[in-house]
Amino acid sequence: MRYLRLILMAICGAFLVNPPEGESCGPFVPAAQFGFVHNPGPEFMKGELGVVSSNYYRRNLVVAYRYLSGAPLTAGEIDALGPKPSRLMVRPTSFEMFNGPHEAAWLQQRTAVPGASELRDIDTERHTLINGYYSAYENCLDDAFDAATETLAARIKSWGAGSSQTAEWLRGQDQVFANCGGDRMEWSPPPARVVRAEFSAPAPLPPGADPLLAADRQYQTAAALFYGGKYQEAADAFRAVGRTTASPWHESGRYLAARALIREGTVGGEKDALAAAEKALGEILADAAEQRWHASARGLLDFVRGQLRPEDRMVELGEALTKPQPGPAFLQALTDYTTLWDRENKAPAARSELADWITTFQAGDASHAIERWRAGGNAAWLVAALVSVNPADAAAPELVAAARRIGAASPAYATVAYHGIGVLTARNQRDEARKWADEALTANLGVPAHNDFSAERLALARDFREFLRYAPRQPVAATVWMPDEEMESQWRKPDTGPTFDWDSAIAFNSKLPLRYWVEAAGAEALPRRLRGEIAQAGWVRAALLERPEQARELAGLSAGFVPELAESLRVYKAEQAPDAAKFDAAYAMLRNPGLAPIVRTGFGRLTKTDQMDNLRDNWWLFQADDRRWSWAGIPVDSQRRDAPALEFLSAAQRAEGEKESKALETQAPVAPDYLCAQTLAWARTHRDDPRVPEALYLCVRATHFGMTGPATTTWSKRAFQMLHSGYPKSDWAEKTKYWY
Amino acid sequence: MPFLNPDAAGVAFLSRTVAWRDGVVDSRARMQPLRVPPRTALMAVVRLESQGGPPPDAAAVAREAAKAALDVRALQVDFDARRSERAWYRDVLERLRAGLPAGLPLEITALTSWCQGDRWTNGLPVSDAVPMLFRMGPGEGYDGGDFRNEMCRSSVGVSTDELPRAVPRGRRLFVFNPRPWTEEAYRGAVRLARKW
């Protein structure tokens, strides 16, 4: 193999198109989301739009446009967009594990024929690699196996299971399905080898054969040509079936001939074949005798036109999608529209209002949006304008004034209010922005929008009480793969109660001085779980910073919220000597891997405080040197939004908070290292303290299960050696067989 | 990816996913077209996904994985096996290796912990274990140094949105892009490969 140093991984694209239901390569810790990034939840489809984001997938933007333009989805359309059953999972059958239920039913049915050759698996996929265009496709679809199963049952009934006709029919049908798979790996006996697909034709029947069998064989031959990729011949053969009026299959002949041409056009890339298919489908639709196939032919014709003239088709679909229609038709149009847009990577914005709006909204083209809105455009254009307008733009006040006139019942309200507040804040009209945010928070706009307005209001907080009031947020989704990829199965709202989003967590962890931690831990207005989180993190923080008064107060509060900490914290609180208190704190932390000097966002740590987390979310690690860099060479963290302004902090308080954070990062960057250092220092001077051997054992354990740094191994070894040299006969030494 | 220079880069593409949950198995091939220039070296990636419950029959999974080995230069299996799944994973890989043509390299993706001292991968019948230095869960990390496990010293995997500051030099570089590949992103990957 030629050795290439650069391999591009084209994996994710497949998952975005067809997301798996569960986690992809876990284990991953579920991440809380407080709003939707690409895929809003089911309430959105019902018109609770919340703050519409230009990052939403286009299918969602079509839905948003419908509501914003005053044409809400009908009940049928909402229903059509509802969650679908999870993707097909196949139960193992007596046949091979990987057959689908339709293939399995066919394999089962054919065993009713005595002497049928053994067949346990049918490969239904083919892949092509033509001019570098790699693709795989499902060659034989479920209905093919259903039809075969049904027909075999009928033929057994007519001819008998053991008849020669039935045996011959089955031989022919096996030849048909032998064309389903393409090139394959012949697996057994090993080693595998590539076997190229060869066309498998049902044998011609001798003259005088049973007429029904002969008609079936004509059809089987056409089907074999179809699955074997001989599309022109298949089309001719199906047309011949259509002309054989005595055949039970003749009604399907013309329709299947058109399908063969479509397959040639898509798999084979023959545009002429698609044009021929368009003509054939048009003829079927014009023929009343083909009524049975009209609905299906209409769908195929739409598909073919999309392939041949995608822009025209998108204009049609854009027009159709802006008006109410039956649910299934809406869903099909939406699927076709977004598929064509993705494939063509452009849309006819000049010819279609819908395409124009989506293009403008996604591109953030404020001037075009303003122009369209001023020209009498609907609320959708005001939304597009406000989302992208520069707050310094002369048009901004005009847009804000228009947004202010929109009532809370309007589907546009949340979006225009959110961005209007943003404009006012940027223009330093903070009182007005606050007033608007307060109004929005009292409107019933759904949880995601409430979270959005809470974030805006928190950033405008005038005092700490206001900060605490708007800090708790209710998660709306849990994701386990990429944090910004909501999936339908994860729209369920995790039952965790309110928790912290990034803004309040970053404010606590890097800006707020300890005195605010004490106040927050005692604030009745905060949910109990969050108070407990702040109290225990605040206690760790105070202990590390050696602030005994605040540490004792926070220890008392923590014990009330986290019963498993009560005993350790009681000892700590009772100790007056600073050195002893320092060791008491380290000992308590070693026994409780969930303790850390930071509050966590989202669901927080998923394991109890006194238990070890299997995914090593134990204690803490401050990375002074951010090793994660983005594509553009910018540290990932600096790409995130800044901490909220916290205008209620004085300059001195701000400096105090930042100094405390820096001190923590400097003094105790790696928890196991810090805890081992404290333990070893105490152990050297207090060899008889009965807690020391256990603490040394716990140190070594922390270096194994905690997050580590370059010096951790050194600390691990020191603790191990002191334990084994100082307390060789202790149970703790016995339990400590290695250092890490 | 018409912008790709086949003399400079290859493509590792998801070719098949085999997922299971509580004994129920789903195996499906990639159905999204992949447009690459002629002569591009292709590596098929087979993703194994446990969604809960015991893993299925190893022989059947190996056979499914082998389906991806058509018309490619190498086969890579992507599975973050839990401790309880390691013996089963080894079984799958051994069966797969035994069944594949001898000249076709079999590789795996690897958690960094597998490469930094976890010895369970010793003796796996693979030519390369690619440590993936992105989307690392708690307890997984990378400090910029080289990997202890010899098997992990040929390649590294990074993501365009989560690059480590540096990786061991001279390695084959797998660049994962969570967004569609563009020419600009491709050029960035080429620059990165030159730098590293």
Interface residues (C-beta under 8 A of the other chain):
Chain A: M1 R2 Y3 L4 R5 L6 I7 L8 M9 A10 I11 C12 G13 A14 F15 V17 N18 P20 E21 G22 E23 S24 C25 G26 P27 F28 V29 R87 L88 M89 V90 R91 P92 E96 M97 F98 D123 E125 H127 L129 N131 G132 Y133 Y134 S135 A136 Y137 E138 D183 R184 M185 W187 S188 P190 P191 A192 R193 V194 M482 D613 L615 R616 D617 R627 R628 W629 S630 W631 V636 M707 T708 P710
Chain B: M1 L4 A8 A9 G10 V11 A12 F13 L14 S15 T17 A19 R21 G23 V24 V25 D26 S27 A29 R30 M31 Q32 P33 L34 R35 V36 P37 P38 R39 T40 A41 L42 M43 V45 R47 E49 S50 Q51 G52 P56 D57 A60 R63 E64 A66 K67 A69 L70 D71 R73 A74 D78 F79 D80 R82 A98 G99 L100 P101 A102 P105 R135 G137 P138 G139 E140 G141 Y142 D143 G144 S155 G157 T160 D161 E162 L163 P164 R165 R171 R172 L173 F174 V175 F176 N177 P178 R179 P180 W181 A185 Y186 G188 A189 V190 A193
